[in-house]
Amino acid sequence: MSGAGKKVADVAFKASRKIDWEGMGKLLVSDEARKEFASLRRAFDEVNTTLQTKFSQEPEPIDWEYYRKGIGSRLVDMYKEAYDSVQVPKYVDTVTPEYKPKFDQLLVDLKEAEEKSLKESERLEKEIAEVQELKKKISTMTADEYFEKHPELKKKFDDEIRNDYWGY
């Protein structure tokens, strides 16, 4: 196996061990997102398996003596010479340096979006709790109690009354 292919397979294997698939799966809320996530995981596992099986094995060495006995040494020597002259070029990774900064920036953007999302989620949770509390108390609440929690509405209604605006 070429050194570059083995290196790619090793990196993919190490990366797969670091991925917290269960943790990421718990963050998904919609069924469509879960389906897409499952599809992504399956595709990743297939590629990783292919890399591990196809590129991690060394080819079996050729038994030249076996062929010399059956075919003849002159023809086998000619094939051996041609086989030995084949030079497989080393893989030079030119893509990773180009995309690594972009990927790192995406990770930074992802963290920022995650923080923003968590803050918005907290705000919405509080708002939901307030609405549920209001829903429980609305049947027994007086206008003054409601206006204590929403002074902007009291001001709006007072302005409308003061300006003799009755909505029509």
Disulfide bonds with the S-S distance in Angstrom:
none
